[in-house]
């Protein structure tokens, strides 16, 4: 439960070494560089730096990376192979050799490919719009196929005008009557076609005859403007079909070419990572203070890599001056957590909440057993724990995971292994499945011999156990507070800030035990007077930060009033019982219904197995989510609030950061 020791490192070098030195620092990955310009801004060593060219280089590299990423996004639509949810979540990187990477950088014109993909994407969008427009024209022209002349020809009439349109069938005869009456038969209506709803027609009338237009308005005549009026609808549709076929063919050719280019995906991914590393370099250059002759870099270095770093600097850059010093009081060094193999997976839980600061202890090792035990109690099923262990082992063996992926699966493997033990002690193995299958009676007898407490039949006893575990963790939180103060040299604070709380919690817990365990009843006075002593200690010490006696006493009394907080915190641990019971009940319901199906002739066993697999998969997914969230919540809300300060930032050394690829050793 330690935090890696950090050293401040400063490098002073000749300007000529800048490019090579930055490349080496990125390859070695030892140092997290910081912005030294801000520190020197108001000092006598302040230097005015023109970053114009550097900004242009950074912008060019970022633009190149963005173009390559856009090309990769374009290629995604043609990749029919699905990675799967879990593989996508793990974001596995592809291995590539150093020689392959060098060949891609030197010989593969990825930016030209990206430009071509950009043109393809633009053209595909244009084709989609054109096809949509042609489909609209087709739908407009199709009803008018029986019109055997081009609409434009009708516009050439001198004395008359032609109106194309439609009217509801129910209004057709009314329109004919109105037109005949209003114009004294000086109008002609040509019925072109009709469907179930409308009549399509051409109305020929004297040009600008308002009587015709009034009659058309009164009968809801809808005028139509056909596309491609210079052609008959039949010829226009033929032309549209030809254009559609040509566009579809062009689209298929582009898609086929793009699909074939999937072979270049790895090259594009490698180039994206390459340009990303160039962006990193240019960003780092902005952190450097430089004059015409000298550059200054500053950063953080882990103590354990100090000698190796100095050796490399002496070997490759003997002219560069290296200063390594201790962090100052005002510094906030970045954090690297140091834990053993058993605790390291639980750094995943720790980092979801935050990072400890450099001058406090890392609580991961203390968090680990509590989180794993609470997870196991909340899941409370040995069968589910076994599945979790097997799945974790499978993914660890199948995939080449990065450090984060290994932590994630080792965390669930550890919790799964403990759940097997706890689940057997709590009478859970795929719910009550063994109790419902007589053929597995021998396994049921083995399971029953291991059971210590059954939450279904003894929920009160299980609740007491959960509250007791809560008391232990809350007490441990105050102990961690005292240890942290002691390590910082505040020995009085270590004794007075957390000490009275630990005495009060321990004594009050013992007093409750004397009331419930007959063998301890004679020691009730010890618990009672210990709790009183702890309460007095809280009153006398918790207001000591105040400057006057009334403030000290008021602060102490207020702290005593807030003793309800730790008590309510311990009750929060009953959620473990609720989670275990809910998962157990769902499992029992699934088992009961599944066993009822096995007596159905021919298909009974198949239906039973299907319901068992589906039901328990649903239950385990639901239970895992609740177990993880609530076990983490107990750490964050009930445990960390007693001592954790936080405010640290993770150590991020300047090194080759990649998204898609990793260089094979």
MARLUMTI-580003 format. One line per field, with one value per residue (C-alpha): residue number from 1; residue in three letters; x, y, z. Coordinates in pm, whole numbers. Layout:
// MARLUMTI-580003
margu: (NUM ...)
segu: (ALA ...)
xx: (X ...)
yy: (Y ...)
zz: (Z ...)
// end
This chain:
// MARLUMTI-580003
margu: (1 2 3 4 5 6 7 8 9 10 11 12 13 14 15 16 17 18 19 20 21 22 23 24 25 26 27 28 29 30 31 32 33 34 35 36 37 38 39 40 41 42 43 44 45 46 47 48 49 50 51 52 53 54 55 56 57 58 59 60 61 62 63 64 65 66 67 68 69 70 71 72 73 74 75 76 77 78 79 80 81 82 83 84 85 86 87 88 89 90 91 92 93 94 95 96 97 98 99 100 101 102 103 104 105 106 107 108 109 110 111 112 113 114 115 116 117 118 119 120 121 122 123 124 125 126 127 128 129 130 131 132 133 134 135 136 137 138 139 140 141 142 143 144 145 146 147 148 149 150 151 152 153 154 155 156 157 158 159 160 161 162 163 164 165 166 167 168 169 170 171 172 173 174 175 176 177 178 179 180 181 182 183 184 185 186 187 188 189 190 191 192 193 194 195 196 197 198 199 200 201 202 203 204 205 206 207 208 209 210 211 212 213 214 215 216 217 218 219 220 221 222 223 224 225 226 227 228 229 230 231 232 233 234 235 236 237 238 239 240 241 242 243 244 245 246 247 248 249 250 251 252 253 254 255 256 257 258 259 260 261 262 263 264 265 266 267 268 269 270 271 272 273 274 275 276 277 278 279 280 281 282 283 284 285 286 287 288 289 290 291 292 293 294 295 296 297 298 299 300 301 302 303 304 305 306 307 308 309 310 311 312 313 314 315 316 317 318 319 320 321 322 323 324 325 326 327 328 329 330 331 332 333 334 335 336 337 338 339 340 341 342 343 344 345 346 347 348 349 350 351 352 353 354 355 356 357 358 359 360 361 362 363 364 365 366 367 368 369 370 371 372 373 374 375 376 377 378 379 380 381 382 383 384 385 386 387 388 389 390 391 392 393 394 395 396 397 398 399 400 401 402 403 404 405 406 407 408 409 410 411 412 413 414 415 416 417 418 419 420 421 422 423 424 425 426 427 428 429 430 431 432 433 434 435 436 437 438 439 440 441 442 443 444 445 446 447 448 449 450 451 452 453 454 455 456 457 458 459 460 461 462 463 464 465 466 467 468 469 470 471 472 473 474 475 476 477 478 479 480 481 482 483 484 485 486 487 488 489 490 491 492 493 494 495 496 497 498 499 500 501 502 503 504 505 506 507 508 509 510 511 512 513 514 515 516 517 518 519 520 521 522 523 524 525 526 527 528 529 530 531 532 533 534 535 536 537 538 539 540 541 542 543 544 545 546 547 548 549 550 551 552 553 554 555 556 557 558 559 560 561 562 563 564 565 566 567 568 569 570 571 572 573 574 575 576 577 578 579 580 581 582 583 584 585 586 587 588 589 590 591 592 593 594 595 596 597 598 599 600 601 602 603 604 605 606 607 608 609 610 611 612 613 614 615 616 617 618 619 620 621 622 623 624 625 626 627 628 629 630 631 632 633 634 635 636 637 638 639 640 641 642 643 644 645 646 647 648 649 650 651 652 653 654 655 656 657 658 659 660 661 662 663 664 665)
segu: (UNK UNK UNK UNK UNK UNK UNK UNK UNK UNK UNK UNK UNK UNK UNK UNK UNK UNK UNK UNK UNK UNK UNK UNK UNK UNK UNK UNK UNK UNK UNK UNK UNK UNK UNK UNK UNK UNK UNK UNK UNK UNK UNK UNK UNK UNK UNK UNK UNK UNK UNK UNK UNK UNK UNK UNK UNK UNK UNK UNK UNK UNK UNK UNK UNK UNK UNK UNK UNK UNK UNK UNK UNK UNK UNK UNK UNK UNK UNK UNK UNK UNK UNK UNK UNK UNK UNK UNK UNK UNK UNK UNK UNK UNK UNK UNK UNK UNK UNK UNK UNK UNK UNK UNK UNK UNK UNK UNK UNK UNK UNK UNK UNK UNK UNK UNK UNK UNK UNK UNK UNK UNK UNK UNK UNK UNK UNK UNK UNK UNK UNK UNK UNK UNK UNK UNK UNK UNK UNK UNK UNK UNK UNK UNK UNK UNK UNK UNK UNK UNK UNK UNK UNK UNK UNK UNK UNK UNK UNK UNK UNK UNK UNK UNK UNK UNK UNK UNK UNK UNK UNK UNK UNK UNK UNK UNK UNK UNK UNK UNK UNK UNK UNK UNK UNK UNK UNK UNK UNK UNK UNK UNK UNK UNK UNK UNK UNK UNK UNK UNK UNK UNK UNK UNK UNK UNK UNK UNK UNK UNK UNK UNK UNK UNK UNK UNK UNK UNK UNK UNK UNK UNK UNK UNK UNK UNK UNK UNK UNK UNK UNK UNK UNK UNK UNK UNK UNK UNK UNK UNK UNK UNK UNK UNK UNK UNK UNK UNK UNK UNK UNK UNK UNK UNK UNK UNK UNK UNK UNK UNK UNK UNK UNK UNK UNK UNK UNK UNK UNK UNK UNK UNK UNK UNK UNK UNK UNK UNK UNK UNK UNK UNK UNK UNK UNK UNK UNK UNK UNK UNK UNK UNK UNK UNK UNK UNK UNK UNK UNK UNK UNK UNK UNK UNK UNK UNK UNK UNK UNK UNK UNK UNK UNK UNK UNK UNK UNK UNK UNK UNK UNK UNK UNK UNK UNK UNK UNK UNK UNK UNK UNK UNK UNK UNK UNK UNK UNK UNK UNK UNK UNK UNK UNK UNK UNK UNK UNK UNK UNK UNK UNK UNK UNK UNK UNK UNK UNK UNK UNK UNK UNK UNK UNK UNK UNK UNK UNK UNK UNK UNK UNK UNK UNK UNK UNK UNK UNK UNK UNK UNK UNK UNK UNK UNK UNK UNK UNK UNK UNK UNK UNK UNK UNK UNK UNK UNK UNK UNK UNK UNK UNK UNK UNK UNK UNK UNK UNK UNK UNK UNK UNK UNK UNK UNK UNK UNK UNK UNK UNK UNK UNK UNK UNK UNK UNK UNK UNK UNK UNK UNK UNK UNK UNK UNK UNK UNK UNK UNK UNK UNK UNK UNK UNK UNK UNK UNK UNK UNK UNK UNK UNK UNK UNK UNK UNK UNK UNK UNK UNK UNK UNK UNK UNK UNK UNK UNK UNK UNK UNK UNK UNK UNK UNK UNK UNK UNK UNK UNK UNK UNK UNK UNK UNK UNK UNK UNK UNK UNK UNK UNK UNK UNK UNK UNK UNK UNK UNK UNK UNK UNK UNK UNK UNK UNK UNK UNK UNK UNK UNK UNK UNK UNK UNK UNK UNK UNK UNK UNK UNK UNK UNK UNK UNK UNK UNK UNK UNK UNK UNK UNK UNK UNK UNK UNK UNK UNK UNK UNK UNK UNK UNK UNK UNK UNK UNK UNK UNK UNK UNK UNK UNK UNK UNK UNK UNK UNK UNK UNK UNK UNK UNK UNK UNK UNK UNK UNK UNK UNK UNK UNK UNK UNK UNK UNK UNK UNK UNK UNK UNK UNK UNK UNK UNK UNK UNK UNK UNK UNK UNK UNK UNK UNK UNK UNK UNK UNK UNK UNK UNK UNK UNK UNK UNK UNK UNK UNK UNK UNK UNK UNK UNK UNK UNK UNK UNK UNK UNK UNK UNK UNK UNK UNK UNK UNK UNK UNK UNK UNK UNK UNK UNK UNK UNK UNK UNK UNK UNK UNK UNK UNK UNK UNK UNK UNK UNK UNK UNK UNK UNK UNK UNK UNK UNK UNK UNK UNK UNK UNK UNK UNK UNK UNK UNK UNK UNK)
xx: (0 276 321 631 899 938 1233 1236 1465 1602 1793 2005 2133 2264 1998 2146 2049 1682 1526 1734 1695 1315 1305 1516 1304 995 1156 1277 951 1104 1013 685 768 606 564 870 785 516 754 1012 762 809 1166 1491 1542 1225 1271 1052 992 848 638 498 683 621 249 248 429 187 -111 21 79 -263 -430 -252 -362 -719 -722 -593 -852 -1124 -1003 -1025 -1377 -1467 -1328 -1531 -1852 -1709 -1576 -1835 -1643 -1781 -1525 -1781 -1876 -1606 -1321 -1433 -1446 -1091 -964 -697 -403 -249 113 354 731 965 1072 710 639 947 848 495 623 873 686 312 140 -141 -239 -302 -518 -702 -764 -901 -1129 -1248 -1339 -1511 -1710 -1813 -1911 -2111 -2303 -2369 -2485 -2719 -2871 -2902 -3064 -3306 -3394 -3438 -3662 -3875 -3899 -3989 -4275 -4406 -4392 -4517 -4889 -4865 -4730 -5040 -4971 -4829 -4688 -4432 -4576 -4354 -4546 -4864 -4696 -4649 -5021 -5091 -5460 -5519 -5340 -5310 -5329 -5204 -5338 -5543 -5877 -6053 -6276 -6577 -6525 -6466 -6822 -6880 -6576 -6700 -7039 -6895 -6660 -6936 -7169 -6911 -6753 -7039 -6854 -6540 -6314 -6188 -6094 -5879 -5881 -5533 -5566 -5722 -5647 -5847 -5844 -5769 -5831 -5534 -5627 -5530 -5760 -5752 -5906 -5880 -5568 -5622 -5985 -6066 -6392 -6191 -5955 -6244 -6411 -6083 -6034 -6387 -6338 -5990 -5805 -5431 -5201 -4897 -4556 -4393 -4016 -3833 -4123 -3940 -3995 -4298 -4336 -4248 -3925 -3842 -3880 -3654 -3394 -3427 -3380 -3064 -2924 -3013 -2830 -2522 -2517 -2571 -2290 -2059 -2155 -2084 -1745 -1653 -1772 -1582 -1265 -1311 -1371 -1051 -871 -952 -619 -460 -635 -333 -111 -351 -373 6 24 -238 -27 285 127 -10 345 457 179 312 661 545 332 634 844 598 692 1060 1232 1492 1731 1941 2192 2040 1722 1580 1347 1188 985 931 1120 1052 1330 1355 1449 1696 2016 1895 1800 2134 2316 2133 2191 2561 2581 2393 2415 2724 2715 2367 2361 2120 1993 1790 1640 1380 1026 968 688 486 521 248 434 238 135 241 74 292 102 164 17 -292 -380 -282 -611 -803 -624 -897 -1155 -929 -868 -1237 -1269 -949 -580 -422 -193 180 195 -74 -86 -234 -547 -565 -425 -678 -962 -890 -1010 -1315 -1422 -1368 -1555 -1846 -1866 -1874 -2146 -2359 -2326 -2357 -2349 -2061 -2179 -2173 -1831 -1706 -1833 -1666 -1335 -1351 -1443 -1167 -912 -1034 -993 -655 -530 -697 -604 -284 -416 -254 -196 -545 -711 -513 -615 -978 -995 -774 -1007 -1306 -1109 -1013 -1371 -1495 -1261 -1368 -1734 -1696 -1593 -1843 -2124 -2078 -2079 -2404 -2579 -2572 -2485 -2687 -2954 -3106 -3044 -2882 -3183 -3422 -3232 -3242 -2978 -2726 -2803 -2438 -2334 -2613 -2482 -2132 -2271 -2487 -2184 -2008 -2296 -2240 -2543 -2836 -2958 -3294 -3374 -3175 -3184 -3145 -2820 -2693 -2790 -2597 -2293 -2316 -2347 -2051 -1840 -1949 -1834 -1495 -1449 -1565 -1329 -1050 -1124 -1052 -741 -619 -678 -458 -186 -183 -144 133 325 304 458 135 149 -93 -343 -298 -394 -664 -841 -904 -826 -1147 -1361 -1187 -1230 -1597 -1677 -1485 -1633 -1988 -1958 -1828 -2115 -2366 -2192 -2221 -2596 -2631 -2370 -2445 -2084 -1978 -2259 -2028 -1809 -2089 -1943 -1620 -1804 -2033 -1759 -1533 -1806 -1852 -1478 -1473 -1764 -1586 -1272 -1471 -1612 -1272 -1066 -1275 -1305 -938 -888 -1093 -915 -1135 -1277 -1637 -1545 -1354 -1645 -1903 -1701 -1669 -2041 -2126 -1891 -2065 -2398 -2257 -2180 -2508 -2307 -2085 -2389 -2589 -2282 -2274 -2643 -2564 -2386 -2720 -2745 -2514 -2788 -3049 -2837 -2764 -3130 -3254 -3010 -3087 -3463 -3436 -3215 -3467 -3756 -3560 -3476 -3834 -3985 -3707 -3754 -4130 -4056 -3846 -4151 -4286 -4255 -3971 -3865 -3881 -3508 -3426 -3667 -3535 -3173 -3266 -3446 -3166 -2897 -3094 -3234 -2903 -2717 -2970 -2939 -2559 -2534 -2785 -2619 -2266 -2367 -2528 -2247 -1975 -2157 -2267 -1941 -1757 -2006 -1937 -1567 -1621 -1896 -1857 -1482 -1288 -1476 -1310 -952 -897 -772 -704 -602 -323 -272 -148 210 203 557 642 651 509 132 -66 -432 -425 -86 192 551 654 960)
yy: (0 235 510 498 750 1029 1254 1584 1578 1873 1841 2120 2057 2234 2338 2101 1800 1892 1672 1364 1401 1426 1115 923 1033 912 575 523 629 719 1085 1274 1618 1929 2285 2467 2786 2881 2837 3066 3317 3575 3490 3652 3359 3432 3374 3496 3209 3235 2920 3007 2739 2483 2555 2501 2166 2059 2164 1976 1656 1680 1739 1438 1218 1345 1260 907 858 975 716 444 551 532 178 62 59 -206 -436 -710 -887 -798 -777 -855 -649 -783 -754 -403 -314 -440 -236 -493 -359 -529 -633 -501 -527 -229 -307 -321 13 171 36 178 520 538 371 386 705 695 1057 990 694 913 1173 904 776 1129 1158 819 922 1249 1071 805 1082 1248 917 861 1205 1148 808 960 1234 981 768 1076 1151 788 798 1119 987 633 723 921 646 659 1021 977 1324 1540 1798 2061 2014 2125 2449 2536 2593 2959 3016 2743 2620 2269 2191 1856 1743 1508 1513 1275 1028 1151 1504 1410 1431 1753 1905 1811 1962 2286 2327 2267 2512 2781 2781 2685 2368 2570 2330 1976 1724 1429 1148 993 730 667 465 374 733 988 1068 1193 1433 1705 2008 2210 2555 2903 3068 3276 3172 3256 3059 2737 2815 2893 2561 2375 2544 2462 2092 2068 2006 1948 2073 1858 1962 1650 1622 1610 1779 1769 1390 1169 1001 668 800 992 676 484 760 754 377 407 679 476 171 375 531 194 46 333 290 -83 -20 231 -8 -299 -90 28 -326 -439 -157 -322 -495 -155 -107 -211 28 315 229 223 562 706 597 740 1082 1061 1019 1316 1521 1410 1528 1869 1906 1822 2078 2341 2253 2322 2649 2729 3004 3031 2786 2600 2406 2323 2030 1939 1643 1355 1028 718 654 287 390 657 459 315 662 813 527 585 959 906 655 857 1219 1272 1645 1693 1813 1616 1742 1503 1644 1566 1707 2034 2088 2284 2014 1763 1472 1231 897 540 282 1 -310 -682 -924 -989 -620 -482 -582 -370 -59 -67 3 257 456 475 696 895 895 947 1244 1191 1240 993 617 417 242 -24 -308 -232 -188 -521 -775 -568 -521 -887 -1010 -771 -868 -1236 -1186 -981 -1244 -1528 -1810 -2052 -2147 -1788 -1742 -2049 -1909 -1576 -1748 -1960 -1665 -1450 -1727 -1778 -1413 -1390 -1687 -1601 -1233 -1037 -779 -455 -374 -229 -532 -770 -577 -589 -966 -1051 -843 -1052 -1376 -1294 -1200 -1513 -1740 -1589 -1609 -1987 -2020 -1768 -1901 -2255 -2123 -1935 -2236 -2100 -2302 -2181 -2098 -2417 -2625 -2916 -2939 -2988 -3261 -3598 -3738 -3495 -3588 -3671 -3318 -3175 -3362 -3224 -2871 -2900 -3006 -2680 -2436 -2201 -1976 -1975 -1619 -1756 -1928 -1700 -1347 -1183 -1369 -1269 -907 -906 -1043 -766 -494 -644 -627 -266 -189 -343 -139 190 132 55 386 578 366 462 827 795 607 877 1155 963 915 1286 1357 1473 1233 1437 1442 1067 1004 1266 1284 916 761 858 739 399 364 461 225 -69 -22 26 -286 -485 -357 -480 -819 -850 -802 -1071 -1329 -1471 -1573 -1207 -1060 -1014 -776 -535 -265 -270 -194 65 268 229 380 665 726 731 978 1205 1181 1292 1592 1694 1650 1708 2083 2142 2337 2626 2923 2958 2727 2769 2684 2377 2257 2336 2152 1851 1841 1873 1582 1379 1461 1336 992 899 911 606 417 484 398 49 -3 74 -262 -445 -382 -685 -903 -747 -810 -1168 -1240 -1085 -1284 -1600 -1561 -1507 -1816 -2022 -1906 -1998 -2342 -2411 -2332 -2517 -2837 -2823 -2839 -3157 -3386 -3264 -3556 -3552 -3188 -3148 -3176 -2945 -2681 -2720 -2671 -2373 -2201 -2279 -2139 -1830 -1757 -1791 -1588 -1310 -1333 -1337 -1030 -843 -957 -874 -518 -470 -645 -434 -101 -146 -300 -3 239 105 177 524 651 465 391 656 945 862 923 961 1302 1238 1505 1306 1267 951 933 965 932 1069 755 607 618 421 350 70 -101 -218 -282 -645 -692)
zz: (0 -100 -353 -572 -477 -730 -813 -994 -1296 -1497 -1822 -1969 -2321 -2627 -2877 -3136 -2923 -2892 -3161 -3084 -2708 -2731 -2952 -2700 -2404 -2589 -2665 -2308 -2142 -1805 -1758 -1732 -1868 -1723 -1845 -1715 -1902 -1654 -1363 -1521 -1653 -1378 -1285 -1389 -1628 -1824 -2196 -2478 -2717 -3067 -3107 -3449 -3650 -3375 -3382 -3759 -3722 -3448 -3659 -3964 -3765 -3600 -3937 -4089 -3800 -3833 -4205 -4139 -3864 -4102 -4355 -4088 -3998 -4367 -4391 -4091 -4292 -4527 -4255 -4217 -3941 -3601 -3322 -3055 -2753 -2519 -2769 -2858 -2489 -2432 -2730 -2818 -3018 -3321 -3311 -3570 -3598 -3594 -3952 -4070 -3905 -4065 -4408 -4374 -4270 -4556 -4844 -4781 -4892 -4639 -4691 -5062 -4965 -4714 -4986 -5217 -4941 -4879 -5249 -5235 -4930 -5093 -5416 -5230 -5056 -5392 -5542 -5248 -5302 -5676 -5631 -5384 -5632 -5915 -5694 -5631 -6003 -6072 -5820 -5981 -6338 -6292 -6263 -6589 -6813 -7034 -7125 -7477 -7529 -7352 -7110 -7275 -7600 -7429 -7329 -7698 -7750 -7844 -7781 -7526 -7219 -7079 -6709 -6577 -6244 -6034 -5857 -5626 -5806 -5610 -5745 -6110 -6236 -6039 -6209 -6556 -6479 -6342 -6637 -6892 -6721 -6654 -7003 -7232 -7332 -7424 -7237 -7290 -7018 -7119 -6860 -6866 -6594 -6257 -5947 -5639 -5518 -5789 -6154 -6357 -6636 -6876 -6887 -7214 -7190 -7334 -7199 -6883 -6851 -6486 -6507 -6554 -6272 -6036 -6115 -6058 -5722 -5609 -5681 -5518 -5843 -5771 -6045 -6126 -6258 -6400 -6400 -6734 -6917 -7250 -7265 -7245 -6903 -7060 -7215 -6898 -6687 -6925 -6891 -6511 -6502 -6714 -6489 -6179 -6314 -6394 -6047 -5878 -6083 -5988 -5623 -5636 -5794 -5523 -5251 -5406 -5429 -5071 -4947 -5118 -4938 -4605 -4658 -4590 -4257 -4050 -4246 -4186 -3817 -3792 -3965 -3731 -3436 -3602 -3652 -3299 -3170 -3377 -3219 -2879 -2969 -3084 -2771 -2558 -2744 -2628 -2270 -2328 -2247 -2508 -2603 -2916 -2768 -2472 -2388 -2045 -1972 -1639 -1529 -1287 -1267 -1059 -811 -912 -1268 -1159 -1217 -1548 -1669 -1566 -1735 -2063 -2045 -1984 -2267 -2529 -2412 -2197 -2282 -2131 -1769 -1548 -1212 -994 -673 -410 -454 -278 -26 -280 -547 -623 -786 -1006 -860 -931 -706 -568 -460 -446 -700 -485 -441 -784 -959 -707 -829 -1095 -822 -655 -974 -1056 -748 -776 -692 -350 -320 -296 81 190 189 -95 43 -230 -17 260 14 -162 99 188 -174 -264 45 -4 -373 -277 -14 -253 -529 -275 -531 -577 -926 -1042 -886 -1072 -1404 -1329 -1256 -1573 -1797 -1650 -1702 -2061 -2159 -1986 -2189 -2520 -2555 -2524 -2280 -2174 -1806 -1764 -1921 -1699 -1388 -1493 -1546 -1248 -1033 -1138 -1116 -757 -668 -845 -651 -319 -425 -470 -104 33 -188 -54 302 226 63 -291 -602 -899 -644 -503 -815 -630 -397 -692 -878 -694 -929 -774 -413 -338 -436 -221 83 24 -12 301 505 414 477 771 733 490 418 300 630 861 715 1060 1126 782 843 1173 988 725 990 1179 865 825 1181 1104 785 939 1233 985 811 1131 1185 838 927 1235 1045 776 1033 1211 885 814 1154 1316 1611 1823 1538 1491 1854 1899 1561 1497 1836 2024 1734 1732 2109 2090 1800 1951 2299 2173 1955 2254 2468 2210 2207 2585 2552 2283 2389 2735 2794 2775 2988 3288 3088 2995 3219 3022 2701 2862 3030 2726 2506 2756 2758 2378 2371 2619 2408 2102 2291 2426 2107 1795 1844 1923 1600 1739 1900 2211 2475 2363 2005 2121 2335 2065 1803 2030 2110 1742 1666 1936 1774 1444 1594 1428 1102 1168 1301 986 778 927 849 484 467 489 115 80 228 -2 -312 -212 -139 -464 -676 -481 -520 -896 -923 -724 -944 -1259 -1115 -1005 -1343 -1527 -1325 -1391 -1765 -1756 -1740 -2076 -2320 -2573 -2532 -2153 -2086 -2377 -2249 -1896 -2003 -2221 -1934 -1689 -1918 -2024 -1678 -1495 -1759 -1714 -1335 -1329 -1555 -1340 -1018 -1132 -1211 -870 -681 -841 -809 -448 -328 -482 -329 20 -33 -175 56 386 391 198 359 692 579 204 87 -281 -529 -690 -1063 -1238 -1363 -1741 -1876 -2216 -2428 -2744 -2700 -2956 -3014 -3269 -3277 -3050 -3156 -3113 -2897)
// end
